[in-house]
Amino acid sequence: MYEEAFFALLNALHNKYQCPNLALSGGCAMNSVANGKIFRNTDFDAVFIQSAAGDAGTALGAALEGMRPIVEMQFADFSSIALNQILNNAGTHYWRTNIPVPITVRLPSGGTKGSGPFHSQSMESLYAHYPGLIVMTPATVEDAYTMLIDAVAIDDPVVYCEHKYLYYHLKADSLPNDGMPVGRARIVRTGRDLTIVSYSAMLHESLSAAEQIAKEGFEIEVIDLRTVKPLDTATVLASVARTGRLLAVGESFPWGGVTAEVIARVSTEGFHLLDAAPARVNAKDTPIPYHPNLWSTHRPSAKLIATKARQLLRE
């Protein structure tokens, strides 16, 4: 499962870095240790701080001392408390000093039923806005595993957005030895009539929408961005060149988000490829509601994506 991939990942990191240069911090990591889930029969050097800002600040110092810290925020929403440490300190440190800061910040992201506005937000657009950071958004068990290994190996600060809804909804028969390069998007479904660009949990909603529309005779190409910064513009443009239409899908709020960036790049670099105006689907521009029924209508669904895709196909 998606969650189990992380436990396997820790063992892989343990073998690769031989314990001493690996540190972890965060409330959920601490709980996992207490439950014996992660560190049983291992020798990890672990650092535990029960504070979002403290987590990030401690990780920054540990990285400067030669460690490769992994910070887990209990919820992505709470990382706003540590924006100064992540954005202003870690994100700019190499540019200011020529000294790398290889920290990985895990953000359990996105909404689940009943979680409300403080435990459901998708923060990838905010972090992608700032230079100096790599922002990963895995959508599969395989990517959850290989991309986190890659994140730890990268000398730049990495914000790793793992969607909570996927923890118990995805499975894989086995874990791969190698993954795709960081910054490379994956064409998950080939098509000829429309390109849907998505990432994280919205990949699965987009694939479901594509299957619905396939029954009507249309073939939709679906792209998983995998990382939103860097953004694989070349793969997106090549797909739009084949289909002539673009629909960008994300769970985050619409204003100034990843979907807006995708459309901006295609409109400026590939305007001549478009047969219709590009469109996007995002969560509603309101705080995320608690009630499960309201939450289900707040986030993009396969039905909503399919409806928007049909509108594009008619243009």
C-alpha positions, 0 to 999 in steps of 0.5 A, a space after each residue: 500500500 501507499 503507506 507501506 511504501 514509506 516503511 520500505 523506503 526507510 529501510 532502503 535509505 538505511 541501507 544506502 546511507 548506513 544510518 549515521 547521516 539520516 535524521 527524521 523529525 515530526 509528530 507522526 514520525 514520533 507516533 510511529 516510533 512509539 507504535 514500533 512501526 518504523 524503527 523496529 530492528 533498525 539503527 536510525 539516528 533520529 531527531 524528534 522535535 514536536 514543533 513545525 518551525 522547530 522541525 524545519 529549523 532543526 533540519 536546516 542545522 542538521 543539514 549544514 552539519 552533514 546530515 540529510 534530514 527528513 521532516 514530517 509535518 503532521 499535516 501540510 497545513 501546519 507547515 505554514 508555521 515553518 515558512 520562514 525556515 523552509 522558504 527564506 532560510 533553506 530555499 535561499 541558503 545555497 544561493 547565498 552561501 554556496 552551501 547545500 541544504 539537503 532537507 526533505 520536508 514531507 507534507 501529508 496533503 489534500 483532503 479527506 472526509 471530515 477533515 475540514 479547513 485545517 487538515 485538508 489543504 494542498 500547499 504545493 502551489 505555494 512552495 512552487 512559487 519560491 525559487 530554490 525548492 523542488 516540489 514533488 507530488 507522487 500519485 502512485 505507490 511506486 513513485 511514493 517510494 522511488 521519489 522519496 529516495 530521490 528526494 533524500 539524495 538531492 542536495 536542494 531542499 525538497 518539499 514532498 507532498 504525499 496525499 493522505 487520501 492515497 494512503 489506504 486506497 492504492 496498492 502495488 504488487 512490488 516496489 521498483 528498484 529505480 524510478 523515472 528521473 526527477 522532473 519528468 512527467 509520465 504519460 499514464 494514458 495515451 489519447 488523441 482528442 484531449 490532454 488532461 494534465 494532473 498530479 497527486 490524487 487528481 491523477 486517479 480522478 482524471 483517469 476515471 473521467 477519461 474512461 467515462 469519456 472513452 465510452 463516447 468514442 473519445 480518447 483522452 491522454 492523461 499526464 501525471 506531472 509527478 513534480 510540479 517544480 520543476 515542471 515538465 513543460 516539454 512533455 505537456 507541449 508534445 501531448 497538446 501537439 497531438 491532441 490540440 486541447 488541454 485541461 489542467 486538473 488540480 485539487 488545490 485552490 484555483 488562484 495562482 496555482 499549478 493548473 494556472 502555470 500549466 495553462 500559462 506555459 502552454 498558452 505562451 509556448 504552444 499557442 499555435 498547437 491549441 484548437 480550443 482555449 485551455 481550461 482547468 478544474 480545481 477545488 472551489 475557491 472557499 475554505 474546505 468544508 468539514 461535512 463529507 457531502 460538502 467536501 465531496 462537492 468542493 474537490 474536483 471529482 471524476 464526474 466534474 472533470 468529465 463534464 469539463 472535458 466534454 465541453 472542451 471537446 465540443 469547442 
